[in-house]
Amino acid sequence: MRYWLFKTEPNTWGWDDQVAKGTDGEEWDGVRNYQARNFMREMKVGDRGFFYHSVNEKQVVGIVEVIAEAHPDSKTDDPRWECVDIQAVRPFQRPVTLDQIKADGRLDEMVLVKNSRLSVQPVTAEEWRIVCALGETDPD
């Protein structure tokens, strides 16, 4: 299993929206960055990801799971763009802010710290465990 981080603007698509989709999940559509798209192409069913509210909140609020591998993004006719489908797994017991992540020296190499603008990004297994511990949330 691999780990990822999915960034979203909570006023556009937030944690509650994702939870409301239940086990049907939702396409992670609208990504128009080649690097982020390529990361989605690497994802496999069962991979887990952090659900990250960007903009004003800047915090990890939940865990999601990939339920469908990369396929054409239904929101565009442009064949260059693909997406995965994800479903909510569980909320974080305590959201973990970007400031908390940046303050933890063990996370200095995390993509979120080095390239906070990338909307879909990999997370190492160690980063996964650390962020889950900071959020008092079961990593499994």
N, C-alpha and C positions, 0 to 999 in steps of 0.2 A: 504494500500500500504506500502511496505517496501522499504528500500533504501540500495544500495550496492555500492561497488567500484570495478571496473575491471581494473587491471593493465596490460599494454602491452608495449613491446619495440617498439617504433615508427618506427624503421627501419625494423621491421618484420611485424607489423600490426598497422598502425597509424590511426588517426582520419579521414584523407582523404580517406583511404581505407574503413573505416566503412561507411562514408557518401556515397561513391560510390555504396554501396550495396542497397541503397534506402530502400523502405518498405519491401523488401525481407529479409533484415537483413543478419546476418551471425552467424554460430555456434561459440560459445566461446570455441573452442576446444583446445586440447593440455595441459589442466590442469592436472598435475600429483601429486597433493597434496591432501591427503584425507580430510583435513579440508576445503580447498577451494571447493572441489567436494561436500562435504556435505552442504556447504552454497548454492551451485547451486541447490541442491535437495530441498532446502527450498523455492526457488524463485517461484513466481506466475506471470502469464501473467499480464502485466501492472505495475509491479515493476519498479522502476527507478534506474539508477546507474550512478556514475561518471565514465567517460572514462579518465583514468590516464596514461599519458606517463611516463614510468619509465626510467631507465638508466641515461643518461645525462640531460634530461629535468626535470624530477621529478615534474610534474605539472598536475593538473586537466584541461583538455582542452574541455570537452563536457559532455553532458548528453545523456544517452542511455536508452532504454526501453526493458524489457524482452518481447519477442513476442512468445516464445515457451518454455515450461517448460522442466525440465531435461529429457534427452533422451540419448541413447548410443552415444558416441563420434565417429563420422564417420572416424576419423583419426587413429583408432586403433581397433584391433579385441579383445582386452582385455575387458571383460565385466565389470570390476571394474570401468571404467572411463566413466563419463557422462558429458554432457554439456547442456547449454541453448542456445537459439538463441536471439540475441539482434539487435536492429536497432537504428541508430542515431536519436536523437530528435532535439538537437540544440547545437551549439558550445557555449562555455563560451565567454562572451563579453571580458573578461580579464582573461587569464589563472591564476590559483591559484597554486603557488609553494608549495612544501613540506616545504620550509623554512618559508613561510607565515603561513602555517597551524601550524607548530611547535611553531611559535612566538605568536600565539593567545592562551592565557591561557584557553579560553573556549573550546579548542579542545585537551586539554592535555590527555583525556581518549580515543581519537579516535584510532581505531585499526591501522590506517596508521602511527600514531605516535609511538605506542607501539610495533607493529609488521610489519614494513614496507616491509618485504619480502613476506608476504602472497598475492598471486595474485588475489584472490577474497575474499572480506571481507564485513561485514555488516557496515552500517553507520546509526546512529540514526537520527530521524527526526530533532532534534535540530542541530546536526552536518551538516545535509543536508542544512538547512536554513542558517547557518553561512557561509558555504563554498560558497553557491550560492551568498550570499550577498557580500562576498569578491571578487567574480568574476563578480559582477554587472550583474548577470544572474537570470532570473525569475525561481524560484524553482518549479513552477507547470508545 
